[in-house]
C-alpha cells in the first residue's frame, strides 16, 4: 500500500471522470434533440390511435434512458474525481511525512515502517547508547513520523473503499432490468446515496432570494461544474431566478421527470401527505409534462422554457412558470399572471393563451424581425374560487396576492439579470385576480421594473391610483368587457376600480364578451395586447366615471 500510494497518479481517475462527464453531456444533448426533433413533431402532427400510443411510450422510454445515463454518468464522474482528489491529498501528506522523517535522520522502509538510524559499532557495545537523550528524542520523532504515515495510508484506503461503495451503486441493473416507473426517480436517490457514501456535504447553492447573487454564482462555476450541478442537483438549480432560461429549463425538466416518476412508482403512505393530495400532485405533474411534450417545437420562437415549477403548493394546485420563446434574447418580453382557478393542471390553456399573445405581438411588429417571448407566470397560489363566485364575494381578500407579490418582483428582477446588457422591452400583463397580485407586487419594494403594466378584467389592484405602481401612469393600461361579471367585484375588498378616471392610466378598447374572451383570435382585445407587448400605442377609450356613492 505504501509504495502504491507513493506512485499514485490521479490523472487516470480524472481522465475516467472526464469521459463519464462527456457521456453525461452527450446523453443530455441527445435527449434535448430527441425531444424537440423527434417526439415533439410527431405529437404535433395529430398522430392518434393505438400505434401512436405505443410509439409515444417508446419515445418517452428512450428519453428516460438518456436521462438515466446522464445522471448516473455524472454521479460516476463525481465519485471518481472525489476519490482522485482525496488519494492525491493522502499521497501529498505521505510524501511530506517521509520528507520530514528523512530531515530528522530517520529512514522509511519499502513497507512504510519508520526506522531509527543504525547504531554505530561503538554504540552497539554501549549499554547506555539506546537510552541516551538524543536516542530517546529520535524515538519520539519516529513515533510522530509513523503516525503521520499511517494516517496518510488510512486516508487513502478510506477514499478507495468509499469510492468502491459509491461506484458499486451505479451498476447497469437500472437499464438492464427496466421498470415501467421508478428508474428515473432512482437516479435522484442514487446521487444522494453516492454523496452520502463519499461523505460529501450538501453542495452550495445560493438561496433563491437575490437573482444577481445567483447569476454571479453560476458564472463563477467552470463549464464542468455547471454540467455536474445540472445533472446532479436539478431541483435546486432550476428554481434560481437570474439564471439563463436555457439552464433553468434543462434543470427543471429533469427535476420534473424525476419527481413525477417518484410519484408514479410510490404511494401516499409514508410521503407525509394524504392520498388525495398525493394523487392531485401526480395528476398535475402528468398534465404539465404532457402539455410540454405536446407543445414543444423546433421553431425558435415557439420553444418552451420551463423556468420554474412546484408540485407542493397550496392544496396541491401546483405552480409553473413557462416561457414561449427565450426571454433572455427576446426584443420584447411579456409576463402574463393568470387569475383564480389556475393550476398546473390547466397548463394547456395557459400555453394557448401566451401563444395567442405572442402571435398578436408578431402581427403588430410585422416586418421588423423582432423576437417576442411571452411567459405564463403561475408562481403563486391562485384562489380556487370560480369567476362567477368571484363577483359575489370579492375574491375573499388580498392575502394570496400579497403572499405572491415578492416572488413576482424577484422574477421580473431575475429576468432583467438574465438578460444582462440586452435590455428587452418588458411588459407585465395580468387577468382577473392576477391583476390584484400585480398591483401588490408593483406597489411594494422597488416595483416590477416593467416598461408597461396591463390589467385585464381587474377586480382591484390593492391601490387607489396607477402612480402607486412604481410606473408612469402613461404606461399603465387596463380593459374590461362590457358584460364581464368581474365588474361586480370592483370597489369591494381588493382596491379601487382601475377603469375609472381617478385611478389614472389608460383604458384599452375591448370588443370581446365575458370574463375569458380577451384572447379571441382576430379581436381588438387581443390586438391591443399585442401592440402593447411590442411597445406600440394600442387603441384606447375614455376612462369611465366613477359610480355615484350609495344614498345615505
N, C-alpha and C positions, 0 to 999 in steps of 0.2 A: 504493500500500500504506500509506503514511504517513497520508494523510487518512482512508482507510478504517478504520484502527485507531483513530484519534482519535475517529471517530464510532461505533465499535463499541458495540452494546448487547447484553449477554449474555442479556437477558430472552427474546429469541426462541428461542435454543437451549435455555434452561432450560424454557420452555413446551413445546417439542417433546419434551424429555426427559420432562417430566411426562405428556404424552399417551402416549408409549410405555410409561411405567411403569403408567399406568392400563390400557392394553391388556394388559400383562403380568398385572396383578392380576385383570382381568376374565377372562382365559383360565384363570388358576388357579381362580377361583371356579366357572367353568363346568365345569372338569374335575372338581372335587370333587362338584358336583351331579350331573353325568353319571354318575360312578362310583357314587354312593350311591343315586341316584333312578332311574337307567335300567339301568345294567349289572348292579348287584347284584340288584335284584328279578327281572330276567329269569333270571339264573343261579340264583337261589334257587328259582325256580318249576319246576325239574325239566324245563326245556325241553331236548329232546335231538334228535338227528338231524342230517342234512346241512344243513337250513335253519338250525338253531340254530347250527351251527358257522360258517356263513357270516355269520350275524348277529353272533355274538360277535367274529369277526375284524373286521367293520366297526366295531363299537362300540369295540374296542380301538384301531383305527386312528384313530377320532375323538379318543380320549383322547391318543393320541400327537401328533396335530396340535395339540391345545390345549397340550400340554407344550412343543412346539417353539415355538409362538407366544409362550408365556410366557417362555421362556429367551432367545430371540432378541430379543424386545422389551426385556427387562431389560438385555441387553447393549447394545442401541442407546441406551437411556437413559443407561447408564454412559458410553458414548463421548461422547454429546452434552454431558452435564454436565461431563465432564473437559475437553473442548475449550473449553466456555464459560468454565470457571474459569481455564484457562491463558491464553486470549485476554484475559480481563479483567485477569489479573495482568500480562500483557505491555502492555496498554493503560495500566495504572497506572504501570508502570515508564517507559513512553514519556512520559506526561504529567509525571512527576517529572523526567525528563531535560530536557524542554523548559522546564519551570519553572526548573530550575537554570540552564540556558543563558541564559534571559532575565535572571535575577538577576545573571549575570556580564556583562551588557551585550551578549550575543550575540543574533542573530536566527536563526530557523529557517524555511526556505522551505517552500512547499507540497509540495516533493519530499522533505522531510526532511533537507535539507542545511543544516548549521550554517554561518552566515556571520559573519565579523568585522564590527564596525561600520565604516561607510564612513569613509574618511579625509576630513578637512576640506580645504578648498581650500588652506589654508596647508600642511597636511601632504602634500598631493599634490605640492607643489613642493619638498618637503624630502626629499632622497635618503636621509636617515638616519631618517626617521619610521617606515618599515616595520620597521626593525630595532632600535628603541629597546626597553629592557627591558619597558616596560608592554605594548607591542605583542606582544613575544615571549611574555609571560605569558598574554595573551589567546589567542594561537595554541595554547598548551599546553592552556588550558581548552577551546578549541574542539575540539581532538582528543579530550579526555575526553568532552565532551558528545556528539560524533558517535559515539564508540564505544558510549555508553550507548543512544543512539537506534537504532543499527544492531543492537545486541543485542536490544533490545525487538522490533524488526521481525523479526529472525531467529527469536526465540522464538515470535512469533505465527504465522509461516509454518510452523515446525516443528509447532506444535499443530494447525494446519489440515491439514497434509499427513498427520500421523499419524492424525487423526480420519477423514480421507478413506479411508485404507487400512483402518482398523478397520471403518468402516461398510460399506466395499466387500465385506467378508467376509459380511455379513449380508444376502445377496441372497435372492430368492424361490425360487431353484432348489431349496432344501431342501424346499419344499412343492409346487412345480410339477413336479418330477421325482421322484415318490415311489419309494421302495425298500421292499422287504419288511423289511429290517433295516438299521440304521446311521444313520437320520436323527436319532433321539433322542440317540444317542451323540455325533453330530456337534455337537449343541448344546453339550455339555460341552467339546468341543475348541474350539469357536468362542469360548467365554468365555475360555479360556486364551490363545487367539491374539489376541483383542481386547486383553486386558490386556497382552500382550507388545508388540503394535503401539503401544499408548499409552505403553509404558514404565512401567507401574504395578507396584509391588512387590506381593507376596502380601498380601492383606488380613489384618489382625489378627483372629485368632480364638483365644480362650484355650485352653490345653491342657485336656484333659478330666481334670483332677485335683482340682479344687475346685468342687463344684456351686454354692456360694454365689457364688464369683467369676464363674462362668459366667452365673448368673442376673443378677447386678449388671451385667455387661457387656451382656447382652441388653436389659435395661431402660433402659440408657443410650442406646440407639440410637433414632433417630426412627422412626416408622412406615415412612417411605420407605426408610430404611436397612435396617430389618428385612426389608422386602419384597425389596430387592435381594440381601441375603445369602441369603435362602431360595431365590431363583431362580438365583443365580449360584454359590453355594458350598454346595449342599445336603449334600454328603458330609461337610463339616466341622461344619455347624450341627447336623445330626441326631444326632450322637454325644454331644452335651454333656448330661451329667446335670445336673439343676437347671432346665432349660428347660421351658416348658409342654408337656404331652403333645401338644396340637394342633400346636404348632410342630415338634416332633420328627417327628411323623407326616407332616406335609406335606413336610418336608425329606427324610426317609428314603424316602418313596415315589418322589419324583423321582429321588433318587440310585440307588435300586434299578432303576428303569426305564432310566436311562442306562447303568448298569453291565451290566445284562442285555442291552441292545441292543448294547453294545460286544462282549460275548462272542459273541452270536449272529452278528454281522457279521464277526467276526475268526477267527483261528486261533491255535493254541498257539505256532506259530513266531514267535519274537521277543517273546513275552509274558513270558519268564523262568520259566515253569513247564512241566512236561511235559504231554503231551496228555491223559493220564488225569486229572490234577488239573484241567486246564482244563475238560474235559468235565463233571467232577463239580461244579465251581463253577457252570457254566451250568445243569446239571440241578437243582441245589439252589435256585438263584435262580428258575428257572422254576416249581418247586413252591411256593416261598414266595409268588410273585406270584399263582399260580393259587389258592392257598388264601385269600389276602387278598381276591381278587376274588370267590371263591365265598361267603365268609362276611361280606362287607361288608353292612351293614344300615342302614336308615334309623331303626330303633329306637334311641333314645339309649343304652339300657343294653347294646345288642349291638354298638355301633360298635367297630371295631377300630382300635387305635393302634399303628403300627409305631414303637416307641421306640428301637430300635437294630437293626442287622444288620451282619454281616461275612461276606463270602464267602471270606476269605483265612485263616481259622483252620486249626488243625492238620488235616492230611490232607484239606483241602477240605471237611470236615464242615460248616463254617459256624457262625454264631451268629445268633440272632434273639430279640428281646425284644418281646413283643406283649401289649398290654392289651386286655381286653374291658370296655368302659365306661371313662370318663375318670377316672383316678386322682386328678387334681387337684381334682375336685369331689365325689368319692365320700365317703359317710359311713364306708364300710368298704372297705379295700384289702387284698387278699391277693396275695402274691408266691409263685408256685409254681416251685421249682427242680427240674427233672427229673433223671433219673439216666442210667446207662450206655446207650449205643446211640442216644441222642437226637441228631438232626442237624437242620439246616434242612429237609432232605428229609422229615422227619416232622412238619412244622408242622401238618398237618391233624389229626393225633392230639392234639397239644398244645392246639389250639384247642377241640377237642371236650372235652378234659379240663377246661379252665378254664371252659367253658360249663356243664359239669355242676356244678362247684363254685359258680359264680355262681347257678345255679338252686337249689341246695341252700341257699345263703345267703339268697336271696329267700324261700324257703319258711320258713326259720327266723325271718325277720323280717317275716312276712306281716302286713299291716295297718299298718305303720309308714311306708311310702313312702320308706324309706331307700335310698340309692343304693349299689350294690356294684360295685367294679371288681376283676377278677382278672387277674393278669399272669403270663404264661408267661415265665420268665427263663432263657433258654439263652444266658447271657452268658459261658460258659466252654466249654472243650473237654472235653466229656463223654467218658469212656473208651468204647472201641468194644466191650469185652468183653460178650457177651450174659449175661443173668442167670443161666442155669444154670451157666455157666462161672464167674461171679462167686463162686458159693457154693463152688466148688472151690479158687479161687486167692486169695480175699480181696481181689479187685479191684485187685491189683497195687500198692497203696500209696496214699499221700495226696497225691502230687505234683500231680495235676490239681486236687484240691480246694484245696490251698494256693495254687496259681497263680491260681485264680479268686476267692479269698476277698476280696481288696481291691476287686475290681470289684463284688462284691455289696454290700459295705459302702458303697461310693461310690454305688451305685444306690439303696439304701434312703435314704441321706442326701439324694440328689438328689430323691427322691420327696417327702420332707418339705419340702425347699426349694421345690419347685414348688407345693406346697400352700399355702405361706405361712401366714397366720393360721388357715386352715382345717385343723385337725389331725384327720386321718382315723384311725380305728382301724386299725392296721397289723399284719397277721399274716404271718409268713413260713413257708410250707409247703415241704416237700421230700420227695422219694421216692428210695429206693434210694441210689445213690452221691451224689445231690443232698443227702442228709442229711449226708454227710461234708463236703461243701463248706460247707453252712450252719453246721455245727459249727465248722469252721476260721474262717469269717468272723465268727461271733458271738463266738468266744473271743478274737479278735485286736482290736487297736485299742480303740475305744470300743464295739464290738459293732455290732449291726444297728439299734438304736433301735426295735425292734419291741415291740408290746404282747403278742404271743404268738408262740411258735415251735412248729412242729409237724413231727415227723419220722415219716414213714410208711415202713415196711419198711426200717429202718435197719440197715446192717451195722456201724455205728460212726460216731462224730462227732468223732473225734480228741481227745476229752476223757474224763475219768473221771466227771464229775458235771455235773448240769444247772446248778448255780450257777457253773460256769466259763464260761457262755454269756452273761454280762452281762445276765441276766434273772432275775426272781424265779422259782424253780422251780415255784411255783404256776401259772405261765403257760407252762410247758413241757409239751407233750403228745406222746405217741408211741403208735403202734399197729402191730400186725403180725398178719397172718392166720395161723391155726394151721398151715396147710400151706405157708406161704411158704418156698421153699428158701433165701431170703436168711439165714435163721437160722443156716445152716451157716457163713456168712462172719463172724458176730459173734465178737468176742474174738480176732481173728486179727491183722490189721495196721492196722485203721482206728480202733481205740479200743474202749472198753468198750460192752457191750450196754445201750442206753438203756431197755430194757424191764425191767431188773432193779431190785430195791429200792435197792441202794446208789447207783444213778445219780441217783435223785430225780425229781421231777416227777410227771406223771400218765400213766397208760395209758388210752387210749380204747378203747371196745368196737369190735371189728371183726367182721363177720359174712360177709365175702366170702372167696373162695378164690384161692389163687395169689399171684403177685407183682404183678399189674396189675389186680386186680379191685376195688380200693378205690373206684373211681368208678362202680360199677354202679348204675344207676338204682334208687331205692327201697331201697337198702341202708342199714343203720345206719352202716356205714363212711363213706358219703358224707354222711349226715345229720349225723353228728358233726363233720365238717369244716365243713359249712355253719354249724353253731351256733358254732363257734369263730370263724369269719370275722366274724360279727356280734356277737361278744363275749358269747355265751350259754354256759352251762355244758353241756358235752357229757356223754354217758353214759360213765362210767369203769368200769374194772375194777381189782382189786388189782394192785399191782406184783408181778412174778414174783420168785421166789427165785433167786439166782444158782446156776449149775450147780456141783456139788461139784468140787473140784480133782481132777485125774487122780491115780491112785495113784502113789506114788513108785517 
